[in-house]
Amino acid sequence: MTEPVAYCGLVCRTCPIYVATRQEDKEVQGKMRAEIVRLCHEQYGMQYQLEDITDCDGCRTEGGRLFAPSTMCRIRTCARQKGIENCAHCPDYACGWLEKIFVTDPAARTRLDERRNSTP
């Protein structure tokens, strides 16, 4: 059985924001969030502040906590509008938005390709 993935193929349980959300030690959690700010800036050019790193239960959550920028994610919005489990099930796979994710996380493509190829 394969693990659940986000719409774009990222694995929530390995996402630093998801992991920080589950950290019970507030001091450790604060350090984790500061590291997320640094990584977002260095790897993606995103200019987040510490207060921008909110709790998250994953982008596919219904009624749970959601990382604030995820509410504006084009991939998430598109997949939800189409009512698909993830982008592997999209007739437009792999769109330009996904291609950008795949540059920074090639394993996301692999995960989605596996799901796409196993779908009857």
Buried (B, 14 or more C-beta within 10 A) or exposed (E): EEEEBBBBBBBBEEBBBBBBBEBEEEEEBBEBBEEBBEEBEEEEEEEBEEEBBBBBBBBBEEEEEBBBBBEEBEBBBBBEEEEBBBBBBBEEBBEEBBEBBBEEBEEBBEBBBBBBEEEE
